[in-house]
């Protein structure tokens, strides 16, 4: 019997252990995970609607994405995410079948096949100096000639064949020191126009076939110019003078330059503000913005300027669109409250509107930043127009016939920071599942599922199973669930918009465009920095909604003034906002909360002051109590200094501010700048839970983990080896690793990796740190692990000591004594480059950990921490094997099934966030980049709950069968008994 | 899979026989900034057929230089190039969903006018020709086992049923070998204790407890 039980248990163990870690069946895709594809804020857009068939719009974006979108639904036909420093400067269509992109400051020209996005050719354009880059494709070339692409980039003009990307000729302007701003083509000549300095205007005439310089001419304008030169028509340009009071009209008819000056005050009397020429290309016209007024000004054949129209509150003006022979239309937008008026006008006929529509757009989308128009022929042969609008929150809308046909939330392509919030608790009266299933349906469903697991389901059944699973999972409900899988992901995007995404299906629950992060006259380039949990009510403050804190700054520099916003996490309403008088260098969430469970935050400014938030007397009281226990550190990358700080006194200001504190430097570590440069720092997450402090070794020895919240990992590289791979030799590269106690500034551990260089990606958890770097000698990436153990408690092994109370476990851990630590470390090769690295978090910290590695291929790999155990040996003993120590290998395995993104890519991956679920075995993972991806993972499988595909029907059948068998045997035995008795 | 592997082997042998001097690099045009061009090709075998054809998904393949410094894409014929790469030792990675590519170490020698040597870092194999092939396919999903009796038997519930069957049918067989007197005594003992008659079915089980 005992033997049988043992065999049974062994079998069970064998079955459960065959499958280590994470894996997924193909039909489970989409059950727990979701994936959203974005493109980013659109910079250029081109419509491709001439041919019958699929109508599409080609876009390039600020996330360096080139994409083709379906004009009907806004879906992505194809998309390419270029490298991070491969910024797209120009986008056009050549030969009607290739999409041409110019990127990397005019040095890379690529052609993509229009229908499927396959790259057709790629040309590298050579040049010696950086300059503005211009892509120009002549629209009506002579039919017998190669379709030319003219590119100005890197200080030279290139003529490229659009068929194979071959450079036909090249003219270098590097010696002329000219800032070329326009390329004009007339029949067989090409004119290049530009400035030398800001007042000398040059025009070069080139032979279109050979690039031979035919003539050049220049003129000195009477005044310096301001801003960009705008081409009005083939040979006319306008530019503002430096005082922005005059408009210069330049005409280069036949290579002869002539110019005229017109005072703006002659055109419009009551002009007061600064004038700006808008970059919209309109034939014979240009648009001038003065304050909120946009003037459209016509340039006559005699180069005179005639004011055509004044538009109030115009937000955006499109380029002109040629709708028929000699007829051009353009669109502009007027804001009026939440209404938006879209006007399409004929360039030559100002009296009538081709189109006048008013649309209501959610005011959380902000203003319209860009507009692109396209026309179509209606059934009654009149022209209809559709407009593609880029909004302030980076979203993209297509408007047709006064309605929004589709919208894309492309602001989500540029997530800056992520936090989470719990959903409201399910209360009585809040509807649960409305559809009650009867027993038969329930059983039928499970029989279907059983069929699925036994692989005898027909395709229709499979579809039914999928639909049923999605329906039954209740994953998109708006209330808290028992397992803690349903949460809100609150993300801050670069546009200054905050979105709340539901973890169940990734839908946007609410979104708010923060007015503190909107562009205003005071604040030209606001940036959102971070997002923090401000108030997380539980227990006694459950009636309050949780709220979050968004920290922003008025500009990219540290000295820009800061702003705070407080947002209700359930409703998405802004509760409060503060424009701060001080700057923000660092935000430190303190481990204290007040009576309403608002977390105390210290904001450090650049003038060595710390400010306490929330600004309540209660918060001051709490801080005063813990005054001597508040420590933090700061890292100065440029100077190679790490400093530790503590609070000192209230600020000594002219104005008394009791929420402002001075602080003192406790310690500083100055790294030698000639041999080391800080390239990465990482610390433990403050919300991480460690379940056990001790680790039992195979020989029943106990090691105590050195678990401290005040621990910092610093990676320094040799100054010569801080660049990319390939710029340093192994001899001049090294990597120095430090583990520092941030209260005392003690260096607990220091290690040097010779012949290694960055970039370093690291993650700190419990008592270990794992970091990824490049080994130049082996020319492979490596991952190292360092585990830190507390030696001072190592003698607490004797049971008698515990019995007699002579152990030192209860003695407080103090930063005053020197910790005796030992470290164990080991390095392994890892195949891929890494973009981000994270570790799973679970609610109690019992479940074993997995590392989540965002690879260069934009996938996320889950790697068991056991592979990065420093105790792995070549031939583990039996005892070590039982403990789960894997035999030592030189490289870490890449198991395709443990990619948590399975066959999907999180394009442009930038970060991974893990959040513990309430269920101990499960961790929620959110990966963001240009795409978003969310899933749940269970590093040691879901040992504490039944899996999704658990077959209740089989269980029920088994029970029924067992009960039946019991009754049958019972009857049989009774009968047998009776017969025995009769004998 | 086996066929592709053997094919790779075949190609390798072929490469060994055709040890033609081959350079992947081209020195830059005169007068421009220093740097060399790396030309290469990515070949992805199509599963099942014996010919190397490029699947339609080739447009999603990226070739990455030095961990993201530069990213390029494949042409329809699988060729790619990096321009203006300075002399030194570089790393090229291929990111393709469904395939595992080894990173490639590329040495560009300044002394020999940009002569390029390439080697796979995973298995330190030198490349005589700059053709990158996946080391293996990547299957991201678990394959569902087709229905079999064994899988039912091996499932926990199957084991429970099996265990019960063993107890019900094998245990009485075992008891047959027992001394009948001893058994009767045991049964009587049990009846005295008032054990329900159901339990009397399993005297063996009761005893071993």
Interface residues (C-beta under 8 A of the other chain):
Chain A: X1 X2 X4 X8 X11 X12 X15 X19 X23 X24 X25 X26 X27 X29 X78 X80 X82 X83 X84 X85 X86 X107 X108 X110 X116 X117 X118 X119 X120 X121 X122 X124 X126 X127 X128 X453 X454 X455 X456 X724 X725 X726 X727 X759 X774 X776 X778 X779 X780 X781 X831 X832 X833 X835 X855 X856 X857 X858 X859 X891 X894 X896 X897 X899 X902 X903 X905 X954 X955 X958 X961 X962 X965 X966 X969 X970 X973 X974 X977
Chain B: X28 X29 X32 X33 X37 X56 X58 X59 X60 X62 X64 X66 X67 X68 X69 X70 X71 X72 X73 X74 X75 X76 X80 X81 X83 X84 X85 X86 X88 X89 X90 X91 X93 X95 X96 X97 X98 X100 X102 X103 X105 X121 X122 X138 X139 X140 X141 X142 X144 X145 X146 X147 X151 X152 X154 X155 X156 X157 X159 X160 X161 X163 X164 X166 X168 X197 X198 X200 X201 X205 X208 X209
